[in-house]
Amino acid sequence: MKRVALSESEFATVANLLHSAAGLSFDESRRDSLAFSIAERMRITKIEDVSSYLSQVGAYNGAKELQALLDEVTIPETHFFRNPPQIRALRKYVIPELIRHAEKTKRLRIWSAGCSTGEEAYTLAILIREILPATTDWDVKIVATDISTRGLAAGRAGVYGERAFVMTEPAELNRWFVADPNGGSWQVRDELRSIVEFVHHNLVTDEPPYASGEADLILCRNVTIYFDRETTRKLMQRLYNRLRDGGYLFLGHAETLWQISDDFSLVSLGDAFVYRRLDEAAVA
C-alpha cells in the first residue's frame, strides 16, 4: 500500500469533514492513523492523489465513500467480556437489579451504543440469558448501534475468530457459541441473536433508538474518546434523556463525566465505577 502524508490543509479538510459528519475529533496525534486509513481507501478506489480522493469524499454524491472512510477509521479491536470489573458489576449487581425492577412488566430495554462488531451486545445477551433463559416470556431487546456499516455487518453475521475470545471462559464459549467444524471461528447461538438488533446510527446526528425514559441500561464505552468536549456534553444529555429513573450508564474505563455532565450520579459497584440516572423517584 502506498504511504500517504497529509499536508496541513489536507489534514484540516478531512478532520473537519469527519467532525461534521460524525463528531469525530482528530488532533495531531492521530494524523498518521488517519493518513493510513486514507491510503487504504485510495488503494481500494484506485485514486492516485490525496486531493482527488478528498474531492470525492466531500462531493455532493460522495456519501458512499464518506461512509467507507468512516468504516475505516472507526473499527477498534474489541472482544467478549471486555473490562472484567464492569462485567462483574453487570453480572452481580446491574442485570439482577434491572430484572427485579421489571418483574411486573417483564420488559428490558438496553442500548449498546458504538457497538463496533457486536461483541459487547452479545456479551450483554449472555449475561441476561444466564438469568432469563430463552424459554421465559420476558420481552428483552438489546439495540446495538454503530456508524460503521462494516462493524454492523460483522455483528449481524455473529461469527468470530479466536482473538474475540481472549477473555471468554471455555465453559462460556461452549455454552453460547457453535464451533465451525473446520476450526478457527465460532457462531453466536440463536438464543442470543434473537434479542439483539443491529441498527446503523450516528450518535451525533440521528435520533436515539429508544424514546425518552425508555432505556434501562446504556453502554457507550470507548466512544467519547473520539469526540471533543462539546460533542460529548451533548451526547450525554441525549443519553440521560433516554434512560429511565434509576437506569445505568456504562462508559469506558478511561472515560469520565467530570466537567462534562452533572446529571448522573457516580456509583461504586464492586471494583467498578458506573453512572446512574437518579431522580427523586429513583432515590425514593
HELIX and SHEET records of a PDB file:
HELIX    1   1 GLU A    8  ALA A   22  1                                  15    
HELIX    2   2 GLU A   28  ARG A   30  5                                   3    
HELIX    3   3 ARG A   31  THR A   45  1                                  15    
HELIX    4   4 VAL A   50  GLY A   58  1                                   9    
HELIX    5   5 ALA A   63  VAL A   73  1                                  11    
HELIX    6   6 PRO A   84  ALA A   89  1                                   6    
HELIX    7   7 LEU A   90  VAL A   94  3                                   5    
HELIX    8   8 ILE A   95  HIS A  101  1                                   7    
HELIX    9   9 GLU A  119  ARG A  129  1                                  11    
HELIX   10  10 THR A  149  ALA A  157  1                                   9    
HELIX   11  11 GLU A  162  PHE A  165  5                                   4    
HELIX   12  12 PRO A  170  TRP A  176  1                                   7    
HELIX   13  13 ASP A  190  ARG A  193  1                                   4    
HELIX   14  14 THR A  224  TYR A  226  5                                   3    
HELIX   15  15 ARG A  229  ARG A  242  1                                  14    
HELIX   16  16 GLU A  280  VAL A  283  1                                   4    
SHEET    1   A 7 VAL A 196  HIS A 200  0                                        
SHEET    2   A 7 ASP A 139  ASP A 146  1                                        
SHEET    3   A 7 ARG A 107  ALA A 113  1                                        
SHEET    4   A 7 ALA A 215  CYS A 220  1                                        
SHEET    5   A 7 LEU A 243  LEU A 251  1                                        
SHEET    6   A 7 ALA A 272  ARG A 276 -1                                        
SHEET    7   A 7 SER A 265  LEU A 269 -1                                        
SHEET    1   B 3 VAL A 159  GLY A 161  0                                        
SHEET    2   B 3 SER A 185  VAL A 188 -1                                        
SHEET    3   B 3 PHE A 177  ALA A 179 -1                                        
END                                                                             
